[in-house]
Amino acid sequence: MLLAIETGTAACSVALIDGTTIVAARHEIIGRGHAERLVPLVEAVLAEAGRRPRAIAVDVGPGSFTGLRVGIAAARGFGLVWAVPVYGYSSTVLIAATVLATHDAAPLTVVMDAGRGEVFVQTFDRDLKPAAPAAARPITVVAVHAGTLAGTGTPLLRDAGSTATILSEAPPDARNVRLLPPELRSLPPTPLYVRAPDAKLPA
């Protein structure tokens, strides 16, 4: 059984997954405060399932700098306490897998709110193979994209005048990690930063 953790966006979600079956799950849109909500959500799904996971998968990005660090630190901590392996998965891949599970829309471009007037962008084919690594691009530049879109950055593109087809505005959800093939949920549990964080360490 796998514990999936998602904290890279305004959503905070966890799920216990047995193969392709969702054993227990929680999903909340909280904006901020992932550090305070994550452990109670994990405790809730563990209590519902009545057993512990044999592995953990956590969102490694791209996404919120703080949210990713919270999720990865928690996953590593749980893994150490329970003596189970910890893996990573990409938020953009998860959104693509979720949308392509119900839509024949490849190529699909995932766009996520990156703040600072930018979105994280990555395009996938039907087999979830990326055309290029995720990148941060200005909203005004991506708004002229004419392909099919999904992700938390799509409302920003619409507001900027995009007329592209939008299939989903939903954030990634931990329960959909079951849709990822093993190789896409077995990344190193380290943050995938597309750009430098906003916060700077003192010189």
C-alpha positions in Angstrom: 0.0 0.0 0.0 1.3 3.4 -1.0 0.8 6.7 0.9 0.6 9.6 -1.6 1.3 13.2 -0.4 0.4 16.3 -2.4 1.4 19.8 -1.1 2.8 21.6 -4.1 -0.2 23.9 -4.8 -3.1 25.5 -2.9 -4.4 22.0 -2.3 -3.3 19.7 0.5 -4.2 16.0 -0.2 -3.1 12.6 0.9 -4.3 9.1 -0.2 -3.6 5.5 0.7 -3.6 3.5 -2.5 -3.5 -0.3 -2.9 -2.7 -1.0 -6.6 -5.3 1.1 -8.4 -7.7 1.1 -5.4 -8.1 4.2 -3.2 -8.2 2.8 0.3 -8.6 6.3 2.0 -8.1 9.8 0.9 -8.4 13.5 2.0 -8.3 16.5 -0.3 -8.6 20.1 0.9 -8.1 23.5 -0.8 -6.3 25.5 1.9 -4.1 28.0 0.1 -1.5 28.2 2.9 -0.9 26.3 6.0 0.2 22.9 4.6 2.5 22.3 7.6 -0.4 22.5 10.0 -2.9 20.4 7.9 -0.7 17.7 6.5 -0.1 15.5 9.6 -3.8 15.5 10.6 -4.8 14.4 7.1 -2.3 11.6 7.2 -3.5 10.5 10.6 -7.1 10.5 9.3 -6.4 8.2 6.4 -4.3 5.9 8.5 -7.1 5.6 11.0 -9.6 4.9 8.3 -7.4 2.3 6.7 -6.2 0.7 9.9 -2.8 0.0 8.5 0.4 1.7 7.5 1.8 2.0 4.0 4.7 0.1 2.6 6.0 3.1 0.6 5.5 6.8 0.2 5.2 9.0 -2.9 5.4 12.8 -2.6 5.0 15.7 -5.1 8.5 17.1 -5.9 7.4 19.9 -8.2 7.1 22.1 -9.9 5.1 24.0 -7.4 5.1 26.2 -4.3 8.6 26.4 -2.8 7.2 26.2 0.8 4.6 23.6 0.0 7.0 21.2 -1.7 9.5 21.5 1.2 6.7 20.7 3.7 5.5 17.6 1.8 9.0 16.2 1.2 10.2 16.8 4.7 7.1 15.1 6.1 7.4 12.2 3.6 11.1 11.6 4.6 10.1 11.8 8.3 7.4 9.2 7.9 9.6 7.0 5.8 12.3 7.1 8.5 9.9 6.3 11.3 8.1 3.5 9.5 11.2 2.2 7.7 9.6 2.4 4.3 11.0 3.8 1.0 10.2 7.4 -0.1 9.8 8.3 -3.8 8.8 11.4 -5.7 6.5 12.3 -8.6 6.0 15.4 -10.7 3.0 17.6 -10.3 2.8 18.3 -14.0 2.9 14.6 -14.9 0.1 13.9 -12.3 -2.2 16.6 -13.8 -1.5 15.2 -17.3 -2.2 11.6 -16.2 -5.5 12.7 -14.5 -6.8 14.6 -17.6 -5.6 12.0 -20.2 -7.3 9.3 -18.2 -10.7 10.7 -19.4 -9.8 12.8 -22.4 -8.2 11.9 -25.7 -6.4 15.3 -25.8 -2.8 14.7 -26.5 -0.6 16.6 -26.9 -1.7 18.2 -23.6 0.0 21.3 -22.1 0.0 21.5 -18.3 0.2 25.1 -16.9 0.5 25.8 -13.2 0.4 29.1 -11.4 4.0 30.0 -10.6 3.4 33.5 -9.2 5.3 36.6 -10.3 3.3 36.8 -13.5 4.5 33.4 -14.7 3.2 29.9 -15.1 5.1 26.5 -15.1 4.6 24.9 -18.5 5.1 21.3 -19.7 3.6 19.5 -22.7 2.9 15.7 -22.7 2.0 13.1 -25.3 -0.5 10.3 -24.8 2.1 8.2 -23.0 3.0 11.0 -20.6 6.3 11.6 -22.3 7.2 15.3 -22.0 8.2 17.3 -25.0 10.7 19.2 -22.9 11.5 19.8 -19.2 9.1 22.0 -17.2 9.8 25.7 -17.6 8.6 29.0 -16.1 7.2 31.3 -18.7 5.4 34.7 -18.6 1.6 34.4 -18.6 1.4 36.9 -21.6 3.7 34.6 -23.6 1.8 31.4 -22.9 -1.6 33.0 -23.4 -1.1 32.8 -27.2 -0.7 29.0 -27.0 -3.4 27.4 -29.1 -3.2 23.8 -27.9 -5.2 22.0 -25.2 -4.5 23.1 -21.6 -5.0 21.8 -18.1 -3.8 22.9 -14.6 -4.1 25.7 -12.0 -2.6 28.3 -14.3 -5.4 28.1 -16.9 -7.6 30.8 -15.3 -4.6 33.2 -15.5 -4.3 32.5 -19.2 -8.0 32.9 -19.8 -7.8 36.3 -18.0 -4.9 37.2 -20.3 -7.0 36.5 -23.4 -6.2 32.9 -24.1 -8.8 31.1 -26.4 -7.2 27.7 -26.0 -9.3 24.7 -25.0 -9.1 24.2 -21.2 -10.0 20.7 -20.0 -9.3 21.2 -16.2 -8.4 23.9 -13.8 -8.1 21.5 -10.9 -4.9 21.2 -8.8 -3.2 17.8 -8.5 -4.9 15.3 -6.2 -2.9 12.6 -4.3 -5.5 9.9 -5.1 -4.7 10.1 -8.8 -1.1 9.0 -8.1 -2.6 5.5 -8.8 -2.8 6.6 -12.5 1.0 7.0 -12.8 3.1 4.1 -14.0 5.7 2.9 -11.5 8.6 4.7 -13.3 6.8 8.1 -13.0 6.2 7.8 -9.2 9.7 6.6 -8.4 11.7 9.8 -8.7 14.2 10.9 -6.0 12.4 12.7 -3.2 14.1 16.0 -3.8 12.5 19.3 -4.9 12.3 19.9 -8.6 12.8 23.7 -8.7 12.2 25.2 -12.2 13.4 28.6 -11.0 15.1 30.0 -7.9 12.9 30.5 -4.8 11.5 33.9 -4.0 13.1 33.8 -0.5 16.8 34.6 -0.4 19.3 33.5 2.2 21.3 36.3 3.9 24.6 37.0 2.3 
